[in-house]
Amino acid sequence: MEKQSGSVVVRLLGSLVGYMRRFLFRFLSVGPIPHHVAFILDGNRRYARKWKMDDRMGYKMGFLALMRLMRCCHELGVKYITVYVFSIENFKRRPEEVQTVMELMLEKIEGLIKEEGILNQYGVRVVFAGNLKLLSESVRIAAEKAMRVTAHNKSLVLVVAVAYTSTDEMTHAAQECCRDKADHGSQQQLVELADVERHMYMAVAPDPEILLRTSGETRLSNFMLWQTSNSLLYSPAALWPEVGLRHLVWAVLNFQRVQPYLHKRRNHLYLSTQQ
């Protein structure tokens, strides 16, 4: 009897929290809602040390934080989420740490595929962006499968930046532009801005309006340098596994405050490139 009454209370509290969250999002939607929010997932290992866990558990808690934020972003009306999961520079870490991250990545990708119903329920399309040939074969195959089975979803695009740096992205785009010119025997050898942007790893999504990096860090760490010149940078002190609804709400409120200026600046830069 006590168990039944306890479960009823839990369900009621869950319904109340859900109602309050939807009411809050309706209030926020009076103002402009960002189309694209990018996250640098900083602090998984520090969170593990803080709570005397091993690093693997810290990364698992970070994955749960991502799932919470993905749900909130979907309910708020955000159309694109990009998460910086693993930099090319991270391959320089201790081999056992890199191996742990690769194993966790494989586990979570396979978990996403198994939970295809949830992804379809929210209409989430998963895209992996970066130099994927640097990944282990098992992780790369799993990533390709996740992209394939979610390709038909349209409500929300989750871009996972893995084996990624902006310098590698820009180098890749420049090389592809030159290769295109050579392959098609183009008489027009000048590389245009549109050519470069078309070959970016991040071409799947518009430039982010908000870039959120946890742990209080304000460095971009070679992430989306091309795309974030007009983005709001928000750096809460919370470690990544601790980030939640309140941080997302505060970021959106700050974005709404400066959005007229950012919009004006974006238009000015766009017009200058057309001259």
N, C-alpha and C positions, 0 to 999 in steps of 0.2 A: 504493500500500500504506500509506504514511504517512498519507494523507488518510483512508483507511478506519479505521485504528487510532485516529486522532484523533477521528473522529466517534463511534466506539464509546465512547471515554473521556468525551466530552461527554454522550452519552446516559446513561452510568452515573452520572456526577456529577449530572445532572438528576434521575434516578430517586432517588438518595440524598437530594438536597435535598428533593424532594417527600415522601419517606418521613419525613424528620425534621420537616418542617412539619406533616404530618398527626399525627405522634406528639405534637408540641407542642400542637396544637389539642385533641387528645384529653385531654391533661393539663389544659388550661385549662377544658374542658367539665365537669370535676368541680365547678367553681363556677358561679355564675350568668353567663350570656352575655347581653350587651346585645342588645335587639331592634333598636335604632336607634342608629347612629353618624353624627354630622354632622361635616363638615369645612369649614373656611375655608381656601381654597387660597391661602396667602400666600407670596410669594417667587419667583414665576416670573421676573419681570424682574431681580431681584437675582441669581438663579442664572445668568441669561444674562450679566449684567455680570461676575460672578465668574469665569466660564469664557470670557469674551471672545467671546460669541455675540451675535447680534442677538436682539431681544425675541421674534421669531416662534419661534425655536428653543427659547427658554426655555419658551414656552407649550406647544410640542410635547412637550418633556420632562415637563412637568407632566401632560399627557394620559396619557403612558405610566405615570407614577406612579399616576394614578387607576385605570388598568386593573389594575396590580399589586395595589393595595389592594382593588379590587372582588373580585378572585379570592380573596384572603385572607379577606375578610369572608364570602364565600359558603361557603368551606370551614369557617370557624369557626362558622357557623350564624346570623350576623347577617341579619335579614330586611329591614332598611331602611337605605339609605345616602343621606344628603343632602349635596350639595356646593354651596358658595356660589361660583358661577362669575362672575357679573357683577352688580354692584350698580347701582341706578338712579343713584347718585352717580357711578359710573364714566363715565356719559355726559358728564360735565363735563371729562373728560380731553381731551388734544389730539385733534382730529378724525381725524388719520391713525392714532393709536393705537387709537381706538375702531373705525375701519374695519378695522384689522388683526385685532383681536379678533373682530369680526363675521365676517370671512372665515375665520378659523381655526375659529370655532364652526360655521359652515356646513360646512367641510371635515370636521370631526370627527363632526358629526351624520350627514352623508352616509356617512362611513366606518362608523359604527355600523350604519346601515341596510344597507349592503353586507355587513357581517359579521353579518347577522341570524342565521346558523347558530350563531355563538358565543353570542349573546344567548339564543337558544332552548336551547342546550346547558346553560347555567347557569340558565335560567329567569328571565332578567332582564326586568322590566318597567320601561320608561323613562317618567318623568313630568317635564314641565317646569312649574315653579311660579314664578309672578311675574306682573308686568304685561306679558304677552306682546305686547300691541298696540304696545309701545314698540320692539320688535325690527324689524329690516328685514323686508320681506315674504318674501324668500327664506329667511331664517333661521327665521321663524315657520312657513312652510309645511313646511320640513324637520323642525322640531320636532314639528309636528302629525302628520306622517307617521311619525316614530319612535315616537310614543305609540300610534298606530293599529296599527302592525305588531307591537308588543310587548305589546299590551293583554291577550293571553291568558296571558302568563307569570305564574307565581305564586311562584317560589322566592325571588326577591330583587327589591325595588323600589328603583330608582335615581332619586332625586328631584334634579333639576337646578334649583337656584335661580338664575334669570336675570332681569334687569330687576326685581330684588327688593330691597325693604327692609322691615323690620318695621313701620315707621310707615305705609308704603303698604299693607301687608297688613292692618293693623288698621283703617285708614281704609276700605279696600275692604270688609272684613267688616261694619263698622258701616253703610255705605251699603246693602249688600245686605240687611241685616236690616231696615232702614227700608223698603226697596223691597218686600220680602216682605210686611211688615205692611200696606202701602198697597195692593198688588196683590190681596191676599186679603181685604181689608176686615175684618181681624182686630179683634175687640173687645178683645183683649188687646194693648195697646200697649207694655207693658213688654218690653224686650229682655232675654232670659235669657242666661246664660253659654253654654249649649248652642247658642243661636242664633248667637252670635258665632263660636264655634269651628267650627261647621258651614260657615261661609263663609270661613274662613281658606284662603289658598293652600296651607298645609301640612296641611290636613285629611286628606290622603291617607295620612298616616303618624302613628303615635303620637309623643309627645314623646320626643326623644332622651335616652338615658341618658348618652352621652358626646358632648362637643363638643371636637374637636381642631382647634386653630389652630396652624399652623406658624410658623416664623421667631421663636419666642419671644415673640410678641405675645399679650397677654391681653385686648385690646379685643374686644368682640363686633361692633363695626362695623355696628350696626343689623341684625343677623342673628338671627332666631328669638328675639327678646327675650321674646315671649309664651310660648314653648315650653320655654325652657332654665332656668327658675328653680330646678329641682331636678336639673340635669345636672352631671356632673363635667366641669370644664374642664381640659384638658391642653394645654400649650403647649411642645412640644419646640423646641429651637433650630434644628433642621434646616429648610432651605428646602423648599418644597413638592415640587419634583422629587426631593429627596433622601430624602423620607419613605418608609418601608418597613415590613417585617414587624416589626422590633424595636420600632418606635414604637407600632404597633397592639397588640402583646403587652403592652407596658408600660402602655398606657392601660387595657386590659382588666384587668390585675392590680390597678391602682389602683382601678378601678371595683368589682372584687370585694371589695376591702378596705373600701370605704365604702358598699357596696350596702345593708346592713341599715339604716343611717341614712337613706339616700335613700328607700328603700322606706317606712320609717316616716313620713317627712316627706310623701311623696306621699299616703299614706293619710290622714294628718291633714288635709291641704289639701282632699282630695276630700270627706271627711266634713264639713268646715266649709262647703263650698259646697252641701251637701244640707240644711243646717239652715234 
